[in-house]
Amino acid sequence: MRITIVGSGAIGGLAGAWMTQAGHDVTLTDRWAEHIDALKAHGLTVDGVRGNHHFQVRAVHPHELSGPLECVMIATKSQHSLDALESVLPLFGPDTFVVSFQNGFNEPDLIARLEAAGLGGAERVMGSIPNYGGALVDPGHIEFVHEGPIQLGEMTGVRSPRLLELARCLEALTEVQLSDNIWGQIWAKEVYSAQVVFSALVNAPVTDSLGVERYARIAGAVVREALEIAEANGIQVEAFDFFDPANYKPSTPEDTQKLLANIHHAIWLLKKDQKPQTHAFKKKGSGIWWDIVYRNRPSEVRSSNGKLIDFGQQAGADTRLNARLCEMIYEIEDGRRELGFHNYDELETYVNSLGKALP
């Protein structure tokens, strides 16, 4: 299988590096020219949870790609998905297919664009959830921050030969879990991610935000509302390593303890492979935090959690808490609000005013 990864940052770059090392046919491309230049000249340096590695990879600038392409893995930030697809549409052949290898509700937009171009639709698209994490620190340098499996599935729900082949390729990096309901998995990740957005309101490690019960309770209320949005849309939300939706419908104090235990388990999964004594991690928070604090650029909240709110409003669900959380993030990105624990105080007051505090 010939794999082209469009967006060669942390998620795409790590997958490309380990698949290349295993002998698979992988080409990395990215619109950040300095990063591609560094990959061409020096290869890819990876540090973090798996120690120090160096990979020789095939990297090209977008204009250097040639078709027809086979497997196109889009691993950009969610807000750049359609631009990434647009850049490779002229290189499509009869067997080209696209994998959304990123956060967000991107698959319907990709399908719609393919349909508009007369290139098919859902039968051309796979969805995925990469649950490992990293950070593109500098051109040619990625930090591997935490381990995690990949959920992968056809948007049509079939177990196709190409799905099985791509899964075998990705297993060079990590465990691949095949899904017959990848749309439900994607919703699960976005519902879970509401608490990740919450953690980005402060410039602090996740242990000091979600790891504190008072703040975890606020985050739990946000996720509970997000889950109600999914249910209002008729989505069968699937459990995965970091998140079990059954734990986010508390009606008693005992139920709330299960929710809090789920949050603590997720933190443990994020941190269990990190060895601070051997590597000083630069990425101490979420990808949203990384974009805001380290990269000084807009996060993908508008195109991921913002779409969650859109789905909720279309279904007539209550979205007030998630909408307020997202608005606070937008204010931070626009320079109208400071990061800090005062944001938690404000959101807690709002949770209580809505009657949405956990039991």
Contacts in CASP RR format, 6 or more apart in sequence:
PFRMAT RR
TARGET T0000
AUTHOR 0000-0000-0000
METHOD contacts of the structure
MODEL  1
MRITIVGSGAIGGLAGAWMTQAGHDVTLTDRWAEHIDALKAHGLTVDGVR
GNHHFQVRAVHPHELSGPLECVMIATKSQHSLDALESVLPLFGPDTFVVS
FQNGFNEPDLIARLEAAGLGGAERVMGSIPNYGGALVDPGHIEFVHEGPI
QLGEMTGVRSPRLLELARCLEALTEVQLSDNIWGQIWAKEVYSAQVVFSA
LVNAPVTDSLGVERYARIAGAVVREALEIAEANGIQVEAFDFFDPANYKP
STPEDTQKLLANIHHAIWLLKKDQKPQTHAFKKKGSGIWWDIVYRNRPSE
VRSSNGKLIDFGQQAGADTRLNARLCEMIYEIEDGRRELGFHNYDELETY
VNSLGKALP
1 24 0 8 1.000
1 25 0 8 1.000
1 70 0 8 1.000
1 71 0 8 1.000
1 162 0 8 1.000
1 165 0 8 1.000
1 166 0 8 1.000
1 169 0 8 1.000
2 25 0 8 1.000
2 27 0 8 1.000
2 69 0 8 1.000
2 70 0 8 1.000
2 71 0 8 1.000
3 16 0 8 1.000
3 19 0 8 1.000
3 24 0 8 1.000
3 25 0 8 1.000
3 26 0 8 1.000
3 27 0 8 1.000
3 70 0 8 1.000
3 71 0 8 1.000
3 73 0 8 1.000
3 166 0 8 1.000
3 169 0 8 1.000
4 26 0 8 1.000
4 27 0 8 1.000
4 29 0 8 1.000
4 65 0 8 1.000
4 69 0 8 1.000
4 70 0 8 1.000
4 71 0 8 1.000
4 72 0 8 1.000
4 73 0 8 1.000
4 88 0 8 1.000
5 12 0 8 1.000
5 13 0 8 1.000
5 15 0 8 1.000
5 16 0 8 1.000
5 26 0 8 1.000
5 27 0 8 1.000
5 28 0 8 1.000
5 29 0 8 1.000
5 73 0 8 1.000
5 75 0 8 1.000
5 101 0 8 1.000
6 29 0 8 1.000
6 30 0 8 1.000
6 62 0 8 1.000
6 72 0 8 1.000
6 73 0 8 1.000
6 74 0 8 1.000
6 75 0 8 1.000
6 76 0 8 1.000
6 84 0 8 1.000
6 87 0 8 1.000
6 88 0 8 1.000
7 13 0 8 1.000
7 28 0 8 1.000
7 29 0 8 1.000
7 30 0 8 1.000
7 31 0 8 1.000
7 74 0 8 1.000
7 75 0 8 1.000
7 76 0 8 1.000
7 84 0 8 1.000
8 16 0 8 1.000
8 28 0 8 1.000
8 29 0 8 1.000
8 30 0 8 1.000
8 35 0 8 1.000
8 36 0 8 1.000
8 39 0 8 1.000
8 59 0 8 1.000
8 75 0 8 1.000
9 30 0 8 1.000
9 35 0 8 1.000
9 75 0 8 1.000
9 136 0 8 1.000
9 142 0 8 1.000
10 133 0 8 1.000
10 134 0 8 1.000
10 135 0 8 1.000
10 136 0 8 1.000
10 142 0 8 1.000
10 143 0 8 1.000
10 145 0 8 1.000
11 75 0 8 1.000
11 101 0 8 1.000
11 102 0 8 1.000
11 130 0 8 1.000
11 132 0 8 1.000
11 133 0 8 1.000
11 134 0 8 1.000
12 28 0 8 1.000
12 73 0 8 1.000
12 75 0 8 1.000
12 101 0 8 1.000
13 28 0 8 1.000
13 44 0 8 1.000
13 57 0 8 1.000
13 75 0 8 1.000
13 142 0 8 1.000
14 46 0 8 1.000
14 132 0 8 1.000
14 133 0 8 1.000
14 134 0 8 1.000
14 142 0 8 1.000
14 144 0 8 1.000
14 173 0 8 1.000
15 73 0 8 1.000
15 75 0 8 1.000
15 101 0 8 1.000
15 130 0 8 1.000
15 170 0 8 1.000
15 173 0 8 1.000
16 26 0 8 1.000
16 28 0 8 1.000
16 57 0 8 1.000
16 173 0 8 1.000
17 44 0 8 1.000
17 46 0 8 1.000
17 53 0 8 1.000
17 55 0 8 1.000
17 57 0 8 1.000
17 142 0 8 1.000
18 172 0 8 1.000
18 173 0 8 1.000
19 26 0 8 1.000
19 169 0 8 1.000
19 170 0 8 1.000
19 172 0 8 1.000
19 173 0 8 1.000
20 26 0 8 1.000
20 55 0 8 1.000
20 56 0 8 1.000
20 57 0 8 1.000
20 58 0 8 1.000
21 55 0 8 1.000
21 172 0 8 1.000
22 169 0 8 1.000
22 172 0 8 1.000
23 172 0 8 1.000
24 169 0 8 1.000
24 172 0 8 1.000
26 57 0 8 1.000
26 58 0 8 1.000
27 58 0 8 1.000
27 59 0 8 1.000
27 60 0 8 1.000
27 65 0 8 1.000
28 36 0 8 1.000
28 39 0 8 1.000
28 57 0 8 1.000
28 58 0 8 1.000
28 59 0 8 1.000
28 60 0 8 1.000
29 36 0 8 1.000
29 59 0 8 1.000
29 60 0 8 1.000
29 61 0 8 1.000
29 62 0 8 1.000
29 64 0 8 1.000
29 65 0 8 1.000
30 36 0 8 1.000
30 59 0 8 1.000
30 62 0 8 1.000
31 62 0 8 1.000
32 139 0 8 1.000
33 61 0 8 1.000
34 139 0 8 1.000
35 136 0 8 1.000
35 139 0 8 1.000
35 140 0 8 1.000
36 59 0 8 1.000
36 60 0 8 1.000
36 61 0 8 1.000
37 139 0 8 1.000
38 138 0 8 1.000
38 139 0 8 1.000
38 140 0 8 1.000
38 141 0 8 1.000
39 57 0 8 1.000
39 59 0 8 1.000
39 139 0 8 1.000
39 140 0 8 1.000
40 59 0 8 1.000
42 140 0 8 1.000
43 54 0 8 1.000
43 55 0 8 1.000
43 56 0 8 1.000
43 57 0 8 1.000
43 59 0 8 1.000
43 140 0 8 1.000
44 54 0 8 1.000
44 55 0 8 1.000
44 57 0 8 1.000
44 140 0 8 1.000
44 141 0 8 1.000
44 142 0 8 1.000
45 52 0 8 1.000
45 53 0 8 1.000
45 54 0 8 1.000
45 140 0 8 1.000
45 141 0 8 1.000
45 142 0 8 1.000
46 52 0 8 1.000
46 53 0 8 1.000
46 54 0 8 1.000
46 55 0 8 1.000
46 141 0 8 1.000
46 142 0 8 1.000
46 143 0 8 1.000
46 144 0 8 1.000
47 53 0 8 1.000
47 141 0 8 1.000
47 143 0 8 1.000
47 144 0 8 1.000
47 279 0 8 1.000
48 143 0 8 1.000
48 144 0 8 1.000
48 145 0 8 1.000
48 274 0 8 1.000
48 279 0 8 1.000
48 281 0 8 1.000
49 144 0 8 1.000
49 145 0 8 1.000
49 146 0 8 1.000
49 147 0 8 1.000
49 273 0 8 1.000
49 274 0 8 1.000
49 275 0 8 1.000
49 279 0 8 1.000
50 144 0 8 1.000
51 144 0 8 1.000
51 278 0 8 1.000
51 279 0 8 1.000
62 87 0 8 1.000
65 88 0 8 1.000
65 91 0 8 1.000
66 91 0 8 1.000
67 91 0 8 1.000
67 93 0 8 1.000
68 91 0 8 1.000
68 92 0 8 1.000
68 93 0 8 1.000
68 94 0 8 1.000
68 95 0 8 1.000
68 96 0 8 1.000
69 88 0 8 1.000
69 91 0 8 1.000
69 92 0 8 1.000
69 93 0 8 1.000
69 96 0 8 1.000
70 95 0 8 1.000
70 96 0 8 1.000
70 97 0 8 1.000
71 96 0 8 1.000
71 97 0 8 1.000
71 99 0 8 1.000
71 162 0 8 1.000
71 166 0 8 1.000
72 85 0 8 1.000
72 88 0 8 1.000
72 96 0 8 1.000
72 97 0 8 1.000
72 98 0 8 1.000
72 99 0 8 1.000
73 98 0 8 1.000
73 99 0 8 1.000
73 101 0 8 1.000
74 81 0 8 1.000
74 84 0 8 1.000
74 85 0 8 1.000
74 98 0 8 1.000
74 99 0 8 1.000
74 100 0 8 1.000
74 101 0 8 1.000
74 102 0 8 1.000
74 106 0 8 1.000
74 110 0 8 1.000
75 101 0 8 1.000
75 102 0 8 1.000
75 130 0 8 1.000
76 83 0 8 1.000
76 84 0 8 1.000
76 102 0 8 1.000
77 102 0 8 1.000
77 291 0 8 1.000
77 299 0 8 1.000
77 300 0 8 1.000
77 303 0 8 1.000
78 102 0 8 1.000
78 103 0 8 1.000
78 104 0 8 1.000
78 105 0 8 1.000
78 106 0 8 1.000
78 300 0 8 1.000
78 303 0 8 1.000
78 304 0 8 1.000
79 298 0 8 1.000
79 300 0 8 1.000
79 302 0 8 1.000
79 303 0 8 1.000
81 100 0 8 1.000
81 102 0 8 1.000
81 106 0 8 1.000
81 109 0 8 1.000
81 110 0 8 1.000
81 303 0 8 1.000
82 109 0 8 1.000
82 110 0 8 1.000
82 113 0 8 1.000
85 98 0 8 1.000
85 110 0 8 1.000
85 113 0 8 1.000
85 114 0 8 1.000
86 113 0 8 1.000
89 113 0 8 1.000
89 117 0 8 1.000
89 119 0 8 1.000
92 119 0 8 1.000
96 124 0 8 1.000
97 124 0 8 1.000
97 125 0 8 1.000
97 126 0 8 1.000
97 162 0 8 1.000
98 110 0 8 1.000
98 114 0 8 1.000
98 124 0 8 1.000
98 125 0 8 1.000
98 126 0 8 1.000
99 125 0 8 1.000
99 126 0 8 1.000
99 127 0 8 1.000
99 128 0 8 1.000
99 152 0 8 1.000
99 166 0 8 1.000
100 106 0 8 1.000
100 107 0 8 1.000
100 110 0 8 1.000
100 125 0 8 1.000
100 126 0 8 1.000
100 127 0 8 1.000
100 128 0 8 1.000
101 127 0 8 1.000
101 128 0 8 1.000
101 130 0 8 1.000
102 130 0 8 1.000
103 189 0 8 1.000
103 190 0 8 1.000
103 193 0 8 1.000
103 300 0 8 1.000
103 304 0 8 1.000
104 186 0 8 1.000
104 189 0 8 1.000
104 190 0 8 1.000
104 300 0 8 1.000
104 303 0 8 1.000
104 304 0 8 1.000
104 307 0 8 1.000
105 186 0 8 1.000
105 187 0 8 1.000
105 190 0 8 1.000
105 304 0 8 1.000
105 307 0 8 1.000
105 308 0 8 1.000
105 311 0 8 1.000
106 303 0 8 1.000
107 125 0 8 1.000
107 127 0 8 1.000
107 155 0 8 1.000
107 183 0 8 1.000
107 186 0 8 1.000
110 125 0 8 1.000
111 121 0 8 1.000
111 122 0 8 1.000
111 124 0 8 1.000
111 125 0 8 1.000
111 155 0 8 1.000
114 120 0 8 1.000
114 121 0 8 1.000
114 124 0 8 1.000
114 125 0 8 1.000
115 121 0 8 1.000
122 155 0 8 1.000
122 156 0 8 1.000
123 155 0 8 1.000
123 156 0 8 1.000
125 154 0 8 1.000
125 155 0 8 1.000
126 152 0 8 1.000
126 153 0 8 1.000
126 154 0 8 1.000
126 155 0 8 1.000
126 163 0 8 1.000
126 166 0 8 1.000
126 182 0 8 1.000
127 152 0 8 1.000
127 153 0 8 1.000
127 154 0 8 1.000
127 155 0 8 1.000
127 182 0 8 1.000
127 183 0 8 1.000
127 186 0 8 1.000
128 150 0 8 1.000
128 151 0 8 1.000
128 152 0 8 1.000
128 153 0 8 1.000
128 182 0 8 1.000
129 150 0 8 1.000
129 151 0 8 1.000
129 152 0 8 1.000
129 182 0 8 1.000
129 185 0 8 1.000
129 186 0 8 1.000
129 188 0 8 1.000
129 189 0 8 1.000
129 240 0 8 1.000
130 150 0 8 1.000
131 148 0 8 1.000
131 149 0 8 1.000
131 150 0 8 1.000
131 151 0 8 1.000
131 189 0 8 1.000
131 240 0 8 1.000
131 241 0 8 1.000
131 242 0 8 1.000
132 144 0 8 1.000
132 146 0 8 1.000
132 147 0 8 1.000
132 148 0 8 1.000
132 149 0 8 1.000
132 150 0 8 1.000
132 173 0 8 1.000
132 174 0 8 1.000
133 144 0 8 1.000
133 145 0 8 1.000
133 146 0 8 1.000
133 148 0 8 1.000
134 142 0 8 1.000
134 143 0 8 1.000
134 144 0 8 1.000
134 145 0 8 1.000
134 146 0 8 1.000
134 283 0 8 1.000
135 142 0 8 1.000
135 143 0 8 1.000
135 145 0 8 1.000
135 282 0 8 1.000
135 283 0 8 1.000
135 287 0 8 1.000
135 290 0 8 1.000
135 294 0 8 1.000
136 142 0 8 1.000
137 143 0 8 1.000
137 282 0 8 1.000
137 283 0 8 1.000
143 281 0 8 1.000
143 282 0 8 1.000
143 283 0 8 1.000
145 270 0 8 1.000
145 274 0 8 1.000
145 281 0 8 1.000
145 283 0 8 1.000
146 269 0 8 1.000
146 270 0 8 1.000
146 271 0 8 1.000
146 272 0 8 1.000
146 273 0 8 1.000
146 274 0 8 1.000
147 174 0 8 1.000
147 272 0 8 1.000
147 273 0 8 1.000
148 174 0 8 1.000
148 175 0 8 1.000
148 241 0 8 1.000
148 269 0 8 1.000
149 174 0 8 1.000
149 175 0 8 1.000
149 176 0 8 1.000
149 177 0 8 1.000
149 241 0 8 1.000
150 170 0 8 1.000
150 173 0 8 1.000
150 174 0 8 1.000
150 175 0 8 1.000
150 176 0 8 1.000
150 177 0 8 1.000
151 176 0 8 1.000
151 177 0 8 1.000
151 178 0 8 1.000
151 179 0 8 1.000
151 182 0 8 1.000
151 185 0 8 1.000
151 240 0 8 1.000
152 163 0 8 1.000
152 166 0 8 1.000
152 167 0 8 1.000
152 170 0 8 1.000
152 176 0 8 1.000
152 177 0 8 1.000
152 178 0 8 1.000
152 179 0 8 1.000
152 182 0 8 1.000
153 163 0 8 1.000
153 178 0 8 1.000
153 179 0 8 1.000
153 180 0 8 1.000
153 182 0 8 1.000
154 160 0 8 1.000
154 163 0 8 1.000
154 182 0 8 1.000
155 182 0 8 1.000
155 183 0 8 1.000
157 180 0 8 1.000
157 181 0 8 1.000
157 182 0 8 1.000
159 178 0 8 1.000
159 180 0 8 1.000
163 178 0 8 1.000
164 178 0 8 1.000
167 176 0 8 1.000
167 178 0 8 1.000
170 176 0 8 1.000
177 240 0 8 1.000
179 185 0 8 1.000
179 238 0 8 1.000
181 236 0 8 1.000
181 238 0 8 1.000
183 235 0 8 1.000
184 235 0 8 1.000
184 236 0 8 1.000
184 237 0 8 1.000
184 238 0 8 1.000
185 238 0 8 1.000
185 240 0 8 1.000
187 230 0 8 1.000
187 233 0 8 1.000
187 235 0 8 1.000
187 237 0 8 1.000
187 238 0 8 1.000
188 237 0 8 1.000
188 238 0 8 1.000
188 239 0 8 1.000
188 240 0 8 1.000
188 243 0 8 1.000
188 245 0 8 1.000
189 240 0 8 1.000
189 243 0 8 1.000
190 226 0 8 1.000
190 304 0 8 1.000
190 305 0 8 1.000
190 307 0 8 1.000
190 308 0 8 1.000
191 223 0 8 1.000
191 226 0 8 1.000
191 227 0 8 1.000
191 229 0 8 1.000
191 230 0 8 1.000
191 237 0 8 1.000
191 243 0 8 1.000
191 245 0 8 1.000
191 248 0 8 1.000
191 308 0 8 1.000
192 223 0 8 1.000
192 240 0 8 1.000
192 242 0 8 1.000
192 243 0 8 1.000
192 266 0 8 1.000
193 304 0 8 1.000
193 305 0 8 1.000
194 219 0 8 1.000
194 222 0 8 1.000
194 223 0 8 1.000
194 225 0 8 1.000
194 226 0 8 1.000
194 305 0 8 1.000
194 308 0 8 1.000
194 322 0 8 1.000
194 325 0 8 1.000
195 210 0 8 1.000
195 219 0 8 1.000
195 220 0 8 1.000
195 222 0 8 1.000
195 223 0 8 1.000
195 263 0 8 1.000
196 286 0 8 1.000
196 287 0 8 1.000
196 288 0 8 1.000
197 222 0 8 1.000
197 286 0 8 1.000
197 288 0 8 1.000
197 301 0 8 1.000
197 305 0 8 1.000
197 325 0 8 1.000
197 326 0 8 1.000
197 329 0 8 1.000
198 209 0 8 1.000
198 210 0 8 1.000
198 215 0 8 1.000
198 218 0 8 1.000
198 219 0 8 1.000
198 222 0 8 1.000
198 325 0 8 1.000
198 347 0 8 1.000
199 206 0 8 1.000
199 209 0 8 1.000
199 210 0 8 1.000
199 219 0 8 1.000
199 285 0 8 1.000
199 286 0 8 1.000
199 288 0 8 1.000
199 289 0 8 1.000
200 285 0 8 1.000
200 286 0 8 1.000
200 287 0 8 1.000
200 288 0 8 1.000
200 289 0 8 1.000
200 292 0 8 1.000
200 299 0 8 1.000
200 329 0 8 1.000
200 332 0 8 1.000
201 209 0 8 1.000
201 325 0 8 1.000
201 328 0 8 1.000
201 329 0 8 1.000
201 332 0 8 1.000
201 339 0 8 1.000
201 340 0 8 1.000
201 343 0 8 1.000
201 344 0 8 1.000
201 347 0 8 1.000
202 208 0 8 1.000
202 209 0 8 1.000
202 339 0 8 1.000
202 340 0 8 1.000
202 341 0 8 1.000
202 343 0 8 1.000
202 344 0 8 1.000
203 289 0 8 1.000
203 293 0 8 1.000
203 339 0 8 1.000
203 340 0 8 1.000
204 340 0 8 1.000
204 341 0 8 1.000
205 284 0 8 1.000
205 285 0 8 1.000
206 267 0 8 1.000
206 270 0 8 1.000
206 271 0 8 1.000
206 284 0 8 1.000
206 285 0 8 1.000
206 286 0 8 1.000
207 267 0 8 1.000
207 271 0 8 1.000
209 215 0 8 1.000
209 219 0 8 1.000
209 344 0 8 1.000
210 216 0 8 1.000
210 219 0 8 1.000
210 263 0 8 1.000
210 266 0 8 1.000
210 267 0 8 1.000
211 263 0 8 1.000
211 264 0 8 1.000
211 267 0 8 1.000
213 260 0 8 1.000
214 344 0 8 1.000
214 348 0 8 1.000
215 344 0 8 1.000
216 260 0 8 1.000
216 263 0 8 1.000
216 264 0 8 1.000
217 256 0 8 1.000
217 260 0 8 1.000
217 357 0 8 1.000
217 358 0 8 1.000
218 344 0 8 1.000
218 347 0 8 1.000
218 348 0 8 1.000
218 351 0 8 1.000
219 263 0 8 1.000
220 248 0 8 1.000
220 259 0 8 1.000
220 263 0 8 1.000
220 358 0 8 1.000
221 321 0 8 1.000
221 351 0 8 1.000
221 356 0 8 1.000
221 357 0 8 1.000
221 358 0 8 1.000
222 321 0 8 1.000
222 322 0 8 1.000
222 325 0 8 1.000
223 248 0 8 1.000
224 248 0 8 1.000
224 249 0 8 1.000
224 250 0 8 1.000
224 259 0 8 1.000
224 356 0 8 1.000
224 358 0 8 1.000
225 318 0 8 1.000
225 319 0 8 1.000
225 320 0 8 1.000
225 321 0 8 1.000
225 322 0 8 1.000
225 356 0 8 1.000
226 308 0 8 1.000
226 322 0 8 1.000
227 237 0 8 1.000
227 245 0 8 1.000
227 248 0 8 1.000
227 249 0 8 1.000
228 317 0 8 1.000
228 318 0 8 1.000
229 308 0 8 1.000
229 309 0 8 1.000
229 311 0 8 1.000
229 312 0 8 1.000
229 315 0 8 1.000
229 317 0 8 1.000
229 319 0 8 1.000
229 322 0 8 1.000
230 237 0 8 1.000
231 237 0 8 1.000
232 312 0 8 1.000
232 315 0 8 1.000
232 316 0 8 1.000
232 317 0 8 1.000
233 311 0 8 1.000
233 312 0 8 1.000
233 314 0 8 1.000
233 315 0 8 1.000
233 317 0 8 1.000
237 245 0 8 1.000
238 245 0 8 1.000
239 245 0 8 1.000
239 246 0 8 1.000
241 269 0 8 1.000
242 265 0 8 1.000
242 266 0 8 1.000
242 269 0 8 1.000
243 262 0 8 1.000
243 266 0 8 1.000
244 262 0 8 1.000
247 255 0 8 1.000
247 258 0 8 1.000
247 259 0 8 1.000
247 261 0 8 1.000
247 262 0 8 1.000
248 259 0 8 1.000
248 262 0 8 1.000
249 255 0 8 1.000
250 256 0 8 1.000
250 258 0 8 1.000
250 259 0 8 1.000
250 358 0 8 1.000
250 359 0 8 1.000
251 359 0 8 1.000
252 359 0 8 1.000
253 359 0 8 1.000
255 359 0 8 1.000
256 358 0 8 1.000
256 359 0 8 1.000
259 358 0 8 1.000
274 281 0 8 1.000
282 294 0 8 1.000
283 290 0 8 1.000
283 294 0 8 1.000
287 299 0 8 1.000
288 299 0 8 1.000
288 300 0 8 1.000
288 301 0 8 1.000
288 329 0 8 1.000
291 297 0 8 1.000
291 298 0 8 1.000
291 299 0 8 1.000
291 300 0 8 1.000
292 299 0 8 1.000
292 329 0 8 1.000
292 332 0 8 1.000
292 333 0 8 1.000
292 339 0 8 1.000
293 339 0 8 1.000
298 333 0 8 1.000
299 329 0 8 1.000
299 333 0 8 1.000
301 326 0 8 1.000
301 329 0 8 1.000
301 330 0 8 1.000
302 326 0 8 1.000
302 330 0 8 1.000
305 322 0 8 1.000
305 325 0 8 1.000
305 326 0 8 1.000
306 326 0 8 1.000
308 319 0 8 1.000
308 322 0 8 1.000
309 319 0 8 1.000
309 322 0 8 1.000
309 323 0 8 1.000
309 326 0 8 1.000
312 319 0 8 1.000
313 319 0 8 1.000
320 354 0 8 1.000
321 350 0 8 1.000
321 351 0 8 1.000
321 354 0 8 1.000
321 356 0 8 1.000
324 347 0 8 1.000
324 350 0 8 1.000
325 347 0 8 1.000
328 337 0 8 1.000
328 343 0 8 1.000
328 346 0 8 1.000
328 347 0 8 1.000
331 337 0 8 1.000
332 338 0 8 1.000
332 339 0 8 1.000
337 343 0 8 1.000
351 357 0 8 1.000
END
